Amino acid sequence: MKNLTADVVVIGGGGTGAGILRDLAMRGYHTILVERADLAQGTSGRFHGLLHSGARYVVSDPISALECAEENQILRRIHPHAIEETGGLFVTAPPDSEEYADGFLTAAQKAGVFAEEIPVAAALQLEPRLNPGIKRAFSVLDGAMDGWRIVWDCVASAREYGSEALTYHRVTGIEARGDFDFTVTCLAEKTGEEVRIDARGVVNAAGPWAGEVATLAGCHGVDVVPGRGIMVAMNHRLTDRVINRCIYPGDGDILVPAHTVSIIGTTDKPAKSPDFLTIPDTEVQEMLDAGEVLIPGFRQSRAVHVWAGARPLIKDSRVSADDTRHMSRNMSVIDHGERDGVPGMFTIAGGKYTTYRLMAEKVVDTLLAAFGEHKPCRTAQEAMPSTAPSRTHRNSDRLAAREADRCEEQIICECELANRAMIAAVLAEQPTANLDDIRRRTRLGMGPCQGTFCAARAAGILYETTHDRLGETEAADRTSTMLRLFLRNRLGGVAPLLYGEQLHEAVLNQWVVSGTLDVDHLLAPGEAARLATGDIATIYGIPQPENTEAETTGDGQ
């Protein structure tokens, strides 16, 4: 057993949790963040990548709209390397009524959100692939954001201030011994070691899992509704700007250029659990149909991956429990001292990724008020200590880098131009990383072949870095298990897209993997290898989906 101490424990390694960690660290509080998987592996790594301008909510939720607009400008300043200033358009597509557009500018002005109507001809000149039948167009300040990079930056900043983050640590208990006196017990999933952390305060930022975490402290009835949404990544950037339909928020009305792909999203359906979300075939077709409305020929473009994420929506008595689309996106802070007699514990949920920093500021202010202390928030003024490029990468950026180092460094993933040095750097920083951890850092296997060729190469590098330490047998078992997990996650995001030519290509890819590596007949993993993945499905098993027409999602784009 390992015993640690901190001023505050933050539970949840998504955008909000990482933002809270950084905020507390900058205010001088030694803080430990615990996350049951990798950083940003939950909701924050499973969204469409939109940096909201606020325009989407000027009619339906003007408070959220203004928060997004203000935080949009702050994030551009403190995360310049994680945000691409694409700009955005709201367009009235041929099937859409102009009634919503008539009030859109007025609502934007009233909410304090920038929006400007431009001629349709100008919009088509900016985005030639847009539907030529659009009836109106409005320019807004949308952007694209790298959700993983933002979390990593927050954690790196917090570490510079002396705080820390423990990944693959699942909280198993929260003991409140008295006022501002807690012990948080965790299980290190990769080793089986128990970790106990004594602290003055606990902040529950577990997103759609927040209700389950609150229950561990005896705080029942935290009603967080997982709102399941699916997104589809297309192989190319079909537009340079974010494209929104100028309608009341609905399914499939946003197209975001993110890194090397375009992402169409999203649906919004209630889920019983945020784990093992399913992807119904009908919803995939709805997304492709929605893309066709905005970009004629969308269905003829190559779709490379589909995934699902769960929004942490606070149960809203104004709407049906099944109507997650119309539940408020406002943040909610629960003081469990007032509500449940557990002083020093707080839950935060709701909100948008764009407002992660503001959410952190609000809950930390509330926590410090409970402590009877006051230290000002500085997260809006201090930029992140990142050495990343000045913009989120495109393949053209990596192409230039590979032209310079191709003779010295082997290219492992041709689709995303990731080389051996990039993978080795991740393993040097995270020696216990699985292949999906590497993927999130390098985009390994996120191109058209979805890991068909690069997965085995990366697995070879993984084996090379572990066999001296573990021995050949254990290193081979661990590497094979991680390879099988990686390919399973890639297939999970491809299976719902299998039709037409894509079906033929997927069958070929599967034949390559099965024919050359015989992965279907690898030996069953040993206990140490299963634990080393840190993957809850590998460790605990995957439940069968209730809907037999749905596929269980793979792990992100």
N, C-alpha and C positions, 0 to 999 in steps of 0.2 A: 504494500500500500504506500502511496505517495501522499504527503501532507503539504499543502500550500496555504499561503495567506494572501489576502488582497483587501483593498478597501471595498471594491465592488466586483461582483461577478456578473458578466453579461452573457445571456444564453441566446445563441443564434448568431451564425456567421454570415448573414446576408448583408445587404446594404445598410439597413437600419442598425443592426447589431454592430457592424464594423464602424459606422458613424458614431454610435454611442461610445464605443471603445476609444476612438480617437478623441472625442470631445472630453471625456473624463480624464484621459491621460494628459491632454493639454491643460486641463484645469488643476493638475497636480495630484490626481488620485491614481494609485497603483490599481490597475484593473486587469482582470483575466477574463478573456472571452473563451467560451467553450462552444464547439460546434460538432454535431454528431457525424458529419461527413467532411467534405472539403469546403473551403471558403466559397461562398456564392454558388453552391451546388443546388440549392433549393430554388425558391421563387426568383431570386435576383439573378440567377443564371439561366432562367427559363422564360424570358420575355422577349418582346420584339425589338428591343434596343432603342426605343423612342425616347428622346429627351423632349418632354412636353413643353410646348410654348404656353400652354394654358388654354389655347383656342378651342380644344376639344370640349372643354367643360364650361364655356362662357354662358351657355344657355341652361344646361342641366345642373351645374354645380359651380356657381361663380366664386365661392370661397376657395374651393380647390383650384379653380382657374387662376386666381391671383397668386396663390401660393406657388403654383407651378411656374408662372411667369417670372416671379421674383427669384426663385431658386434656380431657374434656367440660367439667369445671368450670373449668379454666384458660381454655379458649377462650371460654367465656361471659363471662369477666372481661376478657380482652384484646381480644376482637372483638365487643363487644356490638351493634354496628351491622350485623354480618354474620351474626348468628345470631338465629333466631326461636325462642323458648322454647315450642314447641308442646306439649311433653309427648308421651308415646306410650303405646300399648296393645299388649300381646301377647294375641292371642285364639286360642282353640281353635275353629276353624271346623267346621261340620257334618261334613265328610269326614275330619277329623283325629282320630287316636287321642289319648286323654287321657294316655297313658303318658308322653309327653315332658313334659306340663304337671305331672305328679305330681312329677317331680324338678327342675322349673325353679326354684322358690323356694329349694330346698335348695342347688342349684348356685350361684344368685345370691348367697346368703348366704355360702357358702364362698369365692366369688371376690371378695367385697367390693363387689358391685354392687347398687344399690338396685332392688328390685322388690317390689310389694305387690299381693296378690290383692284384687280388688274384685268385688262382686256383678255378675252379668250385666246385671241391670236398671239398675245405675248406669252401666255401660259404654254401654248403649243410650241412656240419657238424655244422656250426654256426646256420643255420636256416633249420631244417629238413623238414619243411612243404613247403619250396620253390619248385617250379616246377622243377623236376629232369631234365627237358629238357633244362634248361637255358644254354646258350652258352658261356657267359662271365660274370665276376663279378668284381666290383670295390668297395673298401672300402672307405667311406667318413665320415665326421664328423657331420652328421645330429644328431638331438636330438628331444625330445618332450618337448613342453612348455605349461604351464598352462596360457592361455591368460587372464583369469579372475584374477588369483593371481598376475600377473605382473601389471595389472592396479591398483588393490587394494594396492599393495606395493608402487607404485608411489604416489598414493594419500595419503597414510599413511605417507610417507616421507615428502611430501609437507606440510601436516598438522603440522608436527614437526617443520617446518620452518615458521609456521604462516599463511599459505595460506589455502584455503578451496575449497570444491567441493559441489555443490548443485545439487542433482539428482532430477529427475522428475520435472525439470524446463525447459520449452520450450521457446526458444527465439522467441519473436513476433515482435521485432523491434530493429533496430540499427540506432541511430541518431548520425550523425557526425556534430558537431556544428562548427568545425574549426580544425586547425591542432592539432592533438593529444588530442582531446577533444570529448569523446563519452559518450552517455548514451545507455546502453543495457537494453531493457525491456524484462522481462520474465514472463511467467504464470506458477505458481506452480500448476501442474496438479492435485495433490492430495487434494488441498485445494481451488483452484480457486483464490488465492491471487496474486496480481500483484507485481513484484519485479523489482526495477530500480537500475542499477549499473552504477555509474559514473567511468570512467577510462581514462587513457592516451592512451592505446593501446588495440586492439582487434585482437586475432588470431583465425581464422576460421579453426578448425580441425575437421569438421563435416563429414569427409569421403565422402561417396557417396551422402550425403545431402549438401555438401559444396556449390554447385551451388545455392541451394535454400537459404542458409544462406547469401551468398554474395549479393543476390538480395535484401535482407532486408536493406542493406546499400546503395542501388542504384548502386551496382557494378554488372552489367549484363554481360552475356556471359561467365561465368566461366564454361567451358565445362567439367564436370566430368561425365563419362559414368559409370553407375552401371553395373559391370560385374557379372551376377548371376552365382553362382556355387553351386551345391548340393554335400552333403557328406552323407555317410551311416556309422553308428556305428554298429559294430558287437559285439556280447555279450562277446567274450573272446579276450585276446591278442593272436592273431594267430601267431605273430612273436615277437621277443624281440627287433629287430632293425627296423628302418625305411627302407622300401623297395621301391625303385624307378625303373621304367623301363628306361633303358638306350636308350632313344629315344628323339627326339625333343619334348619339352613339349607338352603334349596333355591331353585328358580327361581320368580320372581314372587311372593315372599312378603313384600314390603315396599311400602307405599303412603305416599308422602311429600308433604305439602302444601308446595309451594315457590313463593314469590312468588305469581303469579296462577293457578298450575296445580296439578294433582296428578300425581305421577310414580309409575308402577308399574314395578318392576324386581325382579330382573334375571336374565338367563340367565348361564351361565358355561361357555364352551366354549373349547378351545385354538385359537389362531390362529397361522398361520405367521409373520405379520408384524403389527405394530400399525398399519401404514399401510393405508388403504383397506379398512377392515373392512366385511364384508358383513352384511346383515340378511335372513336367510331368512324368507319369509312364514310358515312354520310356527311360528317363534319369536314372531312378532308375535301370532299367534292364541293361543299359549300364554299370553302376557302378558294378553291381554284376557280369556281364560278364568279366569286366576288372579284378576284384578280382580273378576270376577263372583262368585267364591266369597266374597270379603270384602264387596263392595258390590253387592247385587242391582240389576240395571239398569245396571251398569257399561258393558256393551257398547252401550247406547243413548245413553251420553254421548258428546260430541264428542271424538275423539282429534285432536290438532293436529300432533304431530311424533313421530317415532321416531328414535333415534340409537344408536350403539354406542361403547363405550369399551373400553380394554384395561387390565386390572389387571397390575401388574408383579410377578408371582409368582415366587419363587425355586423352582427345580426341587427337588422333594421326593422323595427316594428311597423314602419310605414308601408312596407311592401311584403309580398309573400315570401316565405322562407325559401322557395324555389327560384325566386326572381333575383338572381345575383347581379344581373345586368343593371338593375336600377337601385341596388344598395349603394349607400353613400361611400365615396372614396375618401372621406375625411379621416384624419388620424384620430385615434382615441387612446388616452392615457388612463389606466386604471390604477388607483392608489389602493393597494391591498391592506394598508394600515387602516384607512377609513372604511373600506368595504368589508374586509374579512378579519380585521384585528391582527394583521401581520405587518407591523411597521417596518419600513425599509425595503419592501418588495413592491415593484411596479411592473405592469404589463403595458406594452405599446403595440398597437396593431392598426390596420387600415393604411391610409395614405398611398402615395405613389413613389416609385423609385426616384423620380425627379425631386421629390421633397424629402429624401432620406436625411439630409443634413439638418433640415428644419425639425424633423421629427426627433432626431437625436438631441438637438438643443432643447426642445420642449421637455422631454422626459428627464434630461439631466438637470435642468432648472428645477423641476418638481422634486427630484430626488434630493438635491442639495438643500432645498427649502425644508424638506423633512428632516435632514441632518441639522438644520439650524445654521447653515453655512451659506456663504455667497461668494462665488468666484465667476467672473464674466466669461461668456463663451467667445472664443477667438477663431472658430473653425471657418467662418466666412471670410476672414482676412488672410489666413496663411495658406499658401499654395502647397500642394503635395510634394514630398521629397522624391519625385520619380525621375529616373533616368531614361524613361521611355521616349520614343520619338514624339515629335510635336503634334502628331495626329494619329488617329486610329489607322492601322495599316491597310493598304490595298496590295494586290498582287504586284502592281507595278513597283511599289517600294521594295518588296522582297526580291523582285527580279533584278533590280539594280544591285542589291546586296549580294545576290548569288553570282552575278556576273563578276563581282570582285573577288569572291572567295571559292568559286566552284572547283578550282584546281586543288585547293587545300582541304575542303570540307565536303564529305559525301552528302548529297541531297537524299533525305529519307522519305519525305512526302512531296511528290512532284506537284500535286494539286495546290497545296498551300505553300510550297517552296520552303519547307522547314528542313533544316540540315542537322547533321549529327551534333554539332556544337550546341545548338539550341536545346536539344534533348538532354545532352550531358549537363548543361547548365541547370536545368530543372532538377535533375537527379542529384546534383551536387548540393542544391539548396534543400531538396526534399528527398533524402535517400530512400524513404519508404513509399514514394509515390507509386500509384498504379498508373496504367496507361491512360485512363481518363483524366487523372490529375495532370498528366503531361499534355493531354489534348487541350485542356482549358488554358494552359500557358502558351501553347505553340500553334494551336489549331490543327494538330496532327489528325489526319483522317476525316477532316470536315469538308473535303472537296467531293467531286463527283464519284470517285471510286469508294468513298466511305470506308477507308481503311483496308481495302482489298490487298493492296501492295505494300503500304507503309507499315501496317500493323506488325507483320512478322519482322521487318527490319528493326522497328522500335523495340520489339520484344527481345531481339538479339542484343541490343544495347543494354536493355534492362538486365539481361542475364550476365553480361560481361561485368556489370558494376556490382553484382551481388554474389557471384560464385566463389570468390576468394573468402568472403566473409561468412557465407552460409554453407559452403560445400556444394559440390556439383548436384547431388540428388535434390537437396532442398531448394537450391536456386532454380533447377529445372522445373520442379513442381510449382513453385511460386510463379515463375515466368509463364508457364503454360496456363495456369489458372487466370492470371491477369490478361493474357491474350484472349482466352475464351470469353472472359467478361467484356473486354473491349469490343470484340466482334459481335457479341450478343447485343450490346447497347447500340452499336451502329445499325444492326439489322432491325432492331426495334423501331428505329426512326425511319426505316426505308419501307418496311412491309406494308404500311397503309397506302403507299404511293405506287404499288405494283400494278400497272396497267400499261398496255401498249408497248412501245419501244423500251420504256423503263423496266418493264417486266423482263424482257429479253436480256437487258444489260445486267439486271440483278441476278438472274439465273446464272449468267456467265461469271459474275463476281463470286457467287456462291460456289460454283464449280472450281474456280481458281483456288479458293480457300480450302475447300474440302479435298480437292484432288491433289494439291501440292503439300498440304499440311495434315490432312486427315483429322481436322480439329474435332469432328463429330465423335471420334473414338479415342480421344485423349483419356488417360487414366483419371479417375475421380480424384479431386484434390484432397490432400491431407488437411488436417485441422489447422496447422500453422499457415498453410497457403491460403485457406479460406479466410482466416482472420486477417492475414496480411493485406487482402484487398480492401478491407474497411467497408465493403459494400453490403448494405443490409439485406439485399436480395440473395447474395452469395452466402452470407452468414446465417440468415434466418429463413430463407426460402421465399418464393413469390406466390402470393395467393392467386387463385384462379379468378379472373374477372367475372363479375356477375353477368355482364352483357357479352355473350359469345360472339357478337359481331364486331367487338372492339378489340384492338390490339393494345397491349401494354406498351407504354411509351419507352423509347430509348432515352439516353441521358443527354439531353440538350442538343443544340445544333452542332 
